[in-house]
Amino acid sequence: MKKLFVGGLSFKTTEEGLAEAFGKAGQVISAVIITDRMTHRSKGFGFVEMTNDDEAEAAIAMYNNQELDGRKVVVNEARPLVKRF
């Protein structure tokens, strides 16, 4: 399983739409768009989990610097979460 970071998302992009788009590159385990706690509005980025490295690499090649819902998105491998104090 590999987690991808997707930045530059349109505010009208939904989690279902994100999963459907990345599903063209392979099997999607989950697609999450990060939202503001107060307004519940998209922060413009999210994460997609793919089943294996080959499908993740295909998704990066397919969508990095390409248009999705009218916005050019950035797609790369997500970095591990670092605890902040």
Secondary structure, DSSP 8 states (H G I E B T S, - for coil): -EEEEEES--TT--HHHHHHHHTTTS-EEEEEEEE-TTT--EEEEEEEEESSHHHHHHHHHHHTTEEETTEEEEEEE--------
